[in-house]
Amino acid sequence: MFTYIAPLIFVLLITMLKEAWDDFLRYLRDKEINEKSYQKVTTNGEFVDILSERIKVGDIIKVKQNERIPADMILLYTTEHESANVFIRTDQLDGETDWKLRKAVDFTQKYYQENEQLVNLNESYIMSEPPSNLIYNFKGKFCRIEGSDNENDERLTLENTMWSNTVLASSGHILGLVVYTG
């Protein structure tokens, strides 16, 4: 009986220790990610530092080259003025090593270039579908309330999104509106 129970207990003990070690390493990685500092645009247009764990839906966050995207965001502005496009690396998300092209919302890209701020967009909002695990599908709409017609609305697709844990590969920086956290 001992020759049966002793190896079983030994294997279970080793497995439990390995799982505990993996959990500890995961805790350290999560803590490092949550304590990463980003810049948030305030209501008066200034940039203030904010920890990743304090980012909320509706915040406009500045992300620089080679920084991790802290939450799921809509790309509002990029320093790539000519094309309004950026590249992101998604290897941490889907395992693919090729870069993905993302496009800024046309209206906000032009608005920021003309006004050098986005805080006066009080009459604007984004409608999007609820969070889902389908990373290759997104439907939303950027709406500007200028009258009651829908001619000011801009359709949002996967091209306008930057998912959490992807990395900004393009030079310069971007401003993104947080749509999902967690």
C-alpha positions in Angstrom: 0.0 0.0 0.0 2.9 2.4 0.8 4.4 1.8 -2.6 1.2 3.0 -4.1 0.4 6.0 -1.9 3.9 7.5 -1.5 4.6 8.1 -5.2 1.1 9.5 -5.6 1.6 11.9 -2.8 5.0 12.8 -4.1 3.6 13.6 -7.6 0.7 15.6 -6.2 3.0 17.6 -4.0 5.3 18.4 -6.9 2.3 19.4 -9.0 1.0 21.7 -6.3 4.3 23.4 -5.9 4.7 23.9 -9.6 1.2 25.4 -9.8 1.9 27.7 -6.8 5.1 28.9 -8.5 3.3 29.6 -11.7 0.6 31.5 -9.8 3.3 33.6 -8.1 5.0 34.4 -11.4 1.6 35.4 -12.9 0.9 37.6 -9.9 4.3 39.4 -10.4 3.6 39.9 -14.1 0.1 41.3 -13.4 1.5 43.6 -10.7 4.1 45.0 -13.1 1.5 45.5 -15.9 -1.0 47.2 -13.4 1.7 49.6 -12.1 2.8 50.8 -15.6 2.3 54.5 -16.0 0.6 56.1 -19.0 -0.6 59.6 -19.8 -4.3 60.5 -19.7 -5.8 63.5 -21.3 -7.7 65.6 -18.7 -10.9 67.6 -19.3 -8.7 70.8 -19.7 -6.5 69.1 -22.4 -3.4 68.5 -20.2 -1.6 65.2 -19.9 -1.4 63.6 -16.4 0.2 60.4 -15.4 -2.1 57.5 -14.5 -1.4 53.9 -13.5 -2.7 51.2 -15.8 -4.9 49.8 -13.0 -6.7 53.2 -12.7 -7.7 53.5 -16.4 -11.5 53.6 -17.0 -13.8 53.4 -19.9 -14.0 56.8 -21.5 -10.4 57.8 -20.7 -8.2 59.2 -23.6 -4.8 57.6 -23.2 -1.5 58.5 -24.9 0.6 55.5 -26.0 4.1 55.8 -27.3 6.1 53.6 -29.6 6.9 50.1 -28.3 4.5 50.5 -25.4 1.8 48.0 -24.6 -1.8 49.0 -25.2 -3.3 49.1 -21.6 -6.9 48.5 -22.5 -9.1 48.0 -25.6 -9.2 51.3 -27.4 -10.5 53.2 -30.4 -7.7 54.9 -32.2 -8.5 58.6 -32.3 -5.3 60.2 -33.3 -1.8 59.3 -34.5 1.3 61.4 -35.2 1.5 59.7 -38.6 -0.3 62.7 -40.2 -0.1 61.6 -43.9 -1.8 58.3 -43.6 -3.4 58.4 -40.2 -2.4 54.7 -40.0 -0.2 52.8 -37.4 1.0 49.3 -37.0 0.6 47.2 -33.9 2.2 43.9 -32.9 -0.3 41.3 -31.8 2.0 38.3 -31.0 0.9 38.4 -27.3 -2.7 38.3 -28.3 -3.0 35.8 -31.2 0.5 34.4 -31.6 0.9 36.0 -35.1 4.2 37.8 -35.6 3.2 40.0 -38.5 2.2 43.6 -37.8 -1.4 44.7 -38.2 -2.5 48.0 -39.7 -4.8 50.3 -37.7 -6.5 53.5 -38.8 -7.5 56.5 -36.8 -11.1 57.8 -36.8 -11.1 60.3 -39.7 -12.9 63.1 -37.9 -10.8 63.0 -34.7 -7.6 62.8 -36.6 -8.4 65.9 -38.6 -9.9 67.7 -35.5 -6.7 67.1 -33.5 -4.5 68.3 -36.3 -6.5 71.5 -36.6 -7.1 72.2 -32.8 -4.3 70.3 -31.1 -6.7 68.8 -28.5 -9.7 66.5 -28.3 -11.4 67.7 -25.1 -14.0 69.9 -26.9 -15.7 66.9 -28.4 -18.4 67.0 -25.7 -21.0 66.6 -28.4 -19.5 63.3 -29.5 -19.8 59.7 -28.4 -18.9 56.2 -29.4 -21.5 53.4 -29.7 -20.0 49.9 -29.7 -21.1 46.3 -29.4 -20.7 44.6 -26.0 -17.3 43.0 -25.2 -16.7 39.7 -26.8 -13.8 37.2 -27.3 -14.0 37.6 -31.1 -10.8 39.6 -31.7 -11.2 39.8 -35.4 -14.7 41.3 -35.3 -15.8 44.8 -34.1 -18.7 47.0 -35.0 -19.2 50.5 -33.7 -20.1 54.1 -34.6 -18.5 57.4 -33.8 -21.4 59.9 -33.5 -21.2 63.7 -33.5 -24.3 65.6 -32.4 -24.5 68.4 -34.9 -28.2 68.4 -35.8 -30.3 65.3 -35.8 -29.3 63.6 -39.0 -26.8 60.7 -39.2 -24.5 62.3 -41.8 -22.0 63.1 -39.1 -21.7 59.5 -37.9 -18.6 57.5 -38.8 -18.7 53.7 -38.9 -16.0 52.0 -36.8 -14.5 48.6 -37.7 -11.7 46.4 -36.5 -9.3 48.8 -38.4 -10.1 51.5 -35.7 -9.4 49.3 -32.7 -6.3 48.6 -30.6 -6.7 45.6 -28.3 -5.2 45.3 -24.9 -1.8 43.7 -24.7 -0.9 44.6 -28.3 2.2 46.8 -28.8 2.4 50.1 -30.8 5.0 49.4 -33.4 4.9 52.7 -35.3 7.0 55.7 -34.4 5.5 58.6 -32.6 2.5 58.2 -30.4 -1.3 57.7 -30.5 -4.3 58.9 -28.5 -7.0 56.2 -27.9 -10.3 56.2 -26.3 -10.8 53.3 -23.9 -13.9 51.3 -24.7 -13.3 48.1 -22.7 -11.2 47.4 -19.6 -10.5 44.3 -17.5 
